[in-house]
Amino acid sequence: MDLGLAGRVALVCGSTKGLGRAVAKALAQEGARVAINGRHEDSLEQVAHQLSSEAAHAVLPFVADVGDSAQAEGLVRRRRRSPISRPRPSSAPWR
């Protein structure tokens, strides 16, 4: 199914397991440039690696506790500065 998400940027919070992970996976498989978020770096890195290999393009991890407003704001700032937010030429691979 083509939802027209290829090249769009998505930030999925709470994405190391359950519904958040499923959403991140579906978005990545649709071609969205996905950033995932969680509180625990180890599990976040592992999920980013797994989703990247399943989707054939990079899924970037961002550690933050979004229950803390300062960390949530910092998360958004870091995501905006990351390579995921820069447009790429259509011929360039995402990875």
C-alpha positions, -999 to 999 in steps of 0.1 A, spaced: 0 0 0 14 34 -9 3 60 16 23 88 0 47 90 29 80 85 10 105 112 20 82 126 48 98 130 82 82 113 113 92 114 150 77 85 169 79 87 207 78 56 229 89 36 199 110 8 214 81 -16 218 44 -21 213 23 3 193 51 29 190 75 4 175 48 -8 151 40 27 140 77 35 134 81 3 114 51 9 93 62 45 86 97 34 77 84 7 54 63 33 36 95 53 29 92 79 56 124 92 72 118 80 108 133 92 140 125 71 171 125 80 207 127 63 240 142 67 275 168 39 273 197 42 250 205 5 247 171 -6 236 166 24 214 198 17 195 188 -19 191 154 -10 177 168 16 154 193 -10 140 165 -36 135 141 -11 119 168 3 96 176 -32 83 139 -41 79 131 -9 60 164 -7 40 171 29 51 182 46 83 160 50 113 176 74 137 174 71 176 169 100 200 170 94 237 147 116 258 120 114 285 92 132 268 74 134 302 100 161 311 92 192 291 128 203 289 138 170 275 109 170 250 119 204 237 155 193 234 144 162 215 126 183 189 156 206 186 180 177 181 157 161 156 155 193 136 193 196 135 198 159 125 204 147 89 169 133 88 155 167 84 176 177 54 161 170 20 181 146 -2 182 144 -40 158 117 -52 187 97 -67 206 96 -33 200 66 -10 187 74 24 215 54 42 
